[in-house]
C-alpha cells in the first residue's frame, strides 16, 4: 500500500478523470488537495460544505471505486472543509451512511432552497402566469419570441446562449424570459431553472460578503441549468457584484448552461 497521501490521491484522480466528463473533473475534483493518510483513511480538503455534499450525492460511486482500488476494500475517505469566515479547517467527525466521508461545518445558505428539500431542489421563482400562449407578439418582440421559443424547445444548444433581451419598459421582456423558463420546466422537470432580479442577486452578494460566504453563493449559482437574470442594467457601478456575476456567468457558459438576461438598454450601452 502506498503511504504517501499525495500519491494515493494522484492515483485516485487518474481513475476519476477517466470516468467523468472533463468539465466535471476540472470543477469538482481537480481543486481537491490530499491532507493525510492514516490507517487506510485518506483525508482530503474541499472548499466548503456545498462541495462535500455535491461529491457525496453525485460522485460517491466513483470516489468509492478509486479509494478501494488504492487502499483496498477497507479504505475510507474523510474530508476537511475550509470554513471561509475563520479560514480554518473543519475536521471530519461522523461519516455518512455511505461511508465516503463526513463534516463538521455550519450549513450553507442557498438563497432559494425550499425548506426540507436537499440541494438544488429549489423554487424557480417563476410566475406561472407568464407563458408563451398568453404573450402578445408584435413587430418589436417577434425576433425575441422566436429565439425564446427555440431555446425552450431545443434539447441541445439552441445557438442563443446567452440570450440578451433589451428594450423599453412594458414591452414584455420579463414575461418572455419567464415564459422560456416555464416552458423548459414543463418539458424537463429535472432541469434546475432559476429566475432572479438583479436587485435580489445584489442583496444576496452583499449578505454573502458580510457572512464570508461568497464561495457558497457562487457554487450555488454555478449549478443552475437555466439562469434568468432580470434588469441586468442595475449591475452598473457595482464592481464587486459584477466580478461575482462574471465568475458565475463564465462557469455556466463553459458548461453549456443556458443564460437569459434582460435589460432596458442595449449591451453596448451597459
WOVEN-V22058 format. One record per residue. N is the residue number from 1. RES is the residue in three letters. BURIAL is b if it has 16 or more other ideal C-beta (glycine too) atoms within 10 Angstrom, else e. Layout:
BEGIN
n->N res->RES burial->BURIAL
n->N res->RES burial->BURIAL
END
This chain:
BEGIN
n->1 res->UNK burial->e
n->2 res->UNK burial->e
n->3 res->UNK burial->e
n->4 res->UNK burial->e
n->5 res->UNK burial->b
n->6 res->UNK burial->e
n->7 res->UNK burial->e
n->8 res->UNK burial->b
n->9 res->UNK burial->b
n->10 res->UNK burial->e
n->11 res->UNK burial->e
n->12 res->UNK burial->b
n->13 res->UNK burial->b
n->14 res->UNK burial->e
n->15 res->UNK burial->e
n->16 res->UNK burial->b
n->17 res->UNK burial->e
n->18 res->UNK burial->e
n->19 res->UNK burial->e
n->20 res->UNK burial->b
n->21 res->UNK burial->e
n->22 res->UNK burial->e
n->23 res->UNK burial->e
n->24 res->UNK burial->b
n->25 res->UNK burial->e
n->26 res->UNK burial->e
n->27 res->UNK burial->b
n->28 res->UNK burial->b
n->29 res->UNK burial->b
n->30 res->UNK burial->e
n->31 res->UNK burial->e
n->32 res->UNK burial->b
n->33 res->UNK burial->e
n->34 res->UNK burial->b
n->35 res->UNK burial->b
n->36 res->UNK burial->e
n->37 res->UNK burial->b
n->38 res->UNK burial->e
n->39 res->UNK burial->e
n->40 res->UNK burial->e
n->41 res->UNK burial->b
n->42 res->UNK burial->b
n->43 res->UNK burial->b
n->44 res->UNK burial->b
n->45 res->UNK burial->b
n->46 res->UNK burial->b
n->47 res->UNK burial->b
n->48 res->UNK burial->b
n->49 res->UNK burial->b
n->50 res->UNK burial->b
n->51 res->UNK burial->b
n->52 res->UNK burial->b
n->53 res->UNK burial->b
n->54 res->UNK burial->b
n->55 res->UNK burial->b
n->56 res->UNK burial->b
n->57 res->UNK burial->e
n->58 res->UNK burial->e
n->59 res->UNK burial->b
n->60 res->UNK burial->b
n->61 res->UNK burial->e
n->62 res->UNK burial->b
n->63 res->UNK burial->b
n->64 res->UNK burial->b
n->65 res->UNK burial->e
n->66 res->UNK burial->b
n->67 res->UNK burial->b
n->68 res->UNK burial->e
n->69 res->UNK burial->e
n->70 res->UNK burial->b
n->71 res->UNK burial->b
n->72 res->UNK burial->e
n->73 res->UNK burial->e
n->74 res->UNK burial->e
n->75 res->UNK burial->b
n->76 res->UNK burial->b
n->77 res->UNK burial->b
n->78 res->UNK burial->b
n->79 res->UNK burial->b
n->80 res->UNK burial->b
n->81 res->UNK burial->b
n->82 res->UNK burial->b
n->83 res->UNK burial->b
n->84 res->UNK burial->b
n->85 res->UNK burial->e
n->86 res->UNK burial->e
n->87 res->UNK burial->e
n->88 res->UNK burial->e
n->89 res->UNK burial->b
n->90 res->UNK burial->b
n->91 res->UNK burial->e
n->92 res->UNK burial->b
n->93 res->UNK burial->e
n->94 res->UNK burial->e
n->95 res->UNK burial->b
n->96 res->UNK burial->e
n->97 res->UNK burial->e
n->98 res->UNK burial->e
n->99 res->UNK burial->e
n->100 res->UNK burial->b
n->101 res->UNK burial->b
n->102 res->UNK burial->b
n->103 res->UNK burial->b
n->104 res->UNK burial->e
n->105 res->UNK burial->b
n->106 res->UNK burial->e
n->107 res->UNK burial->e
n->108 res->UNK burial->b
n->109 res->UNK burial->e
n->110 res->UNK burial->b
n->111 res->UNK burial->b
n->112 res->UNK burial->b
n->113 res->UNK burial->b
n->114 res->UNK burial->e
n->115 res->UNK burial->e
n->116 res->UNK burial->e
n->117 res->UNK burial->e
n->118 res->UNK burial->e
n->119 res->UNK burial->b
n->120 res->UNK burial->b
n->121 res->UNK burial->e
n->122 res->UNK burial->b
n->123 res->UNK burial->e
n->124 res->UNK burial->b
n->125 res->UNK burial->b
n->126 res->UNK burial->b
n->127 res->UNK burial->e
n->128 res->UNK burial->e
n->129 res->UNK burial->e
n->130 res->UNK burial->b
n->131 res->UNK burial->e
n->132 res->UNK burial->b
n->133 res->UNK burial->e
n->134 res->UNK burial->e
n->135 res->UNK burial->b
n->136 res->UNK burial->e
n->137 res->UNK burial->e
n->138 res->UNK burial->e
n->139 res->UNK burial->e
n->140 res->UNK burial->e
n->141 res->UNK burial->b
n->142 res->UNK burial->e
n->143 res->UNK burial->e
n->144 res->UNK burial->b
n->145 res->UNK burial->b
n->146 res->UNK burial->e
n->147 res->UNK burial->b
n->148 res->UNK burial->b
n->149 res->UNK burial->b
n->150 res->UNK burial->e
n->151 res->UNK burial->b
n->152 res->UNK burial->b
n->153 res->UNK burial->e
n->154 res->UNK burial->e
n->155 res->UNK burial->e
n->156 res->UNK burial->e
n->157 res->UNK burial->e
n->158 res->UNK burial->b
n->159 res->UNK burial->e
n->160 res->UNK burial->b
n->161 res->UNK burial->e
n->162 res->UNK burial->e
n->163 res->UNK burial->b
n->164 res->UNK burial->b
n->165 res->UNK burial->b
n->166 res->UNK burial->b
n->167 res->UNK burial->b
n->168 res->UNK burial->e
n->169 res->UNK burial->e
n->170 res->UNK burial->e
n->171 res->UNK burial->b
n->172 res->UNK burial->b
n->173 res->UNK burial->b
n->174 res->UNK burial->b
n->175 res->UNK burial->b
n->176 res->UNK burial->b
n->177 res->UNK burial->b
n->178 res->UNK burial->b
n->179 res->UNK burial->b
n->180 res->UNK burial->b
n->181 res->UNK burial->b
n->182 res->UNK burial->b
n->183 res->UNK burial->b
n->184 res->UNK burial->b
n->185 res->UNK burial->b
n->186 res->UNK burial->e
n->187 res->UNK burial->e
n->188 res->UNK burial->e
n->189 res->UNK burial->e
n->190 res->UNK burial->e
n->191 res->UNK burial->e
n->192 res->UNK burial->b
n->193 res->UNK burial->b
n->194 res->UNK burial->b
n->195 res->UNK burial->b
n->196 res->UNK burial->b
n->197 res->UNK burial->b
n->198 res->UNK burial->b
n->199 res->UNK burial->e
n->200 res->UNK burial->e
n->201 res->UNK burial->b
n->202 res->UNK burial->b
n->203 res->UNK burial->e
n->204 res->UNK burial->b
n->205 res->UNK burial->b
n->206 res->UNK burial->e
n->207 res->UNK burial->e
n->208 res->UNK burial->b
n->209 res->UNK burial->e
n->210 res->UNK burial->e
n->211 res->UNK burial->e
n->212 res->UNK burial->e
n->213 res->UNK burial->b
n->214 res->UNK burial->b
n->215 res->UNK burial->b
n->216 res->UNK burial->b
n->217 res->UNK burial->b
n->218 res->UNK burial->b
n->219 res->UNK burial->b
n->220 res->UNK burial->b
n->221 res->UNK burial->b
n->222 res->UNK burial->b
n->223 res->UNK burial->b
n->224 res->UNK burial->b
n->225 res->UNK burial->b
n->226 res->UNK burial->b
n->227 res->UNK burial->b
n->228 res->UNK burial->b
n->229 res->UNK burial->b
n->230 res->UNK burial->b
n->231 res->UNK burial->b
n->232 res->UNK burial->b
n->233 res->UNK burial->e
n->234 res->UNK burial->b
n->235 res->UNK burial->b
n->236 res->UNK burial->e
n->237 res->UNK burial->e
n->238 res->UNK burial->b
n->239 res->UNK burial->e
n->240 res->UNK burial->e
n->241 res->UNK burial->b
n->242 res->UNK burial->e
n->243 res->UNK burial->e
n->244 res->UNK burial->b
n->245 res->UNK burial->b
n->246 res->UNK burial->e
n->247 res->UNK burial->e
n->248 res->UNK burial->b
n->249 res->UNK burial->b
n->250 res->UNK burial->e
n->251 res->UNK burial->b
n->252 res->UNK burial->b
n->253 res->UNK burial->e
n->254 res->UNK burial->e
n->255 res->UNK burial->e
n->256 res->UNK burial->e
n->257 res->UNK burial->b
n->258 res->UNK burial->b
n->259 res->UNK burial->b
n->260 res->UNK burial->b
n->261 res->UNK burial->b
n->262 res->UNK burial->b
n->263 res->UNK burial->b
n->264 res->UNK burial->b
n->265 res->UNK burial->e
n->266 res->UNK burial->e
n->267 res->UNK burial->e
n->268 res->UNK burial->e
n->269 res->UNK burial->e
n->270 res->UNK burial->e
END
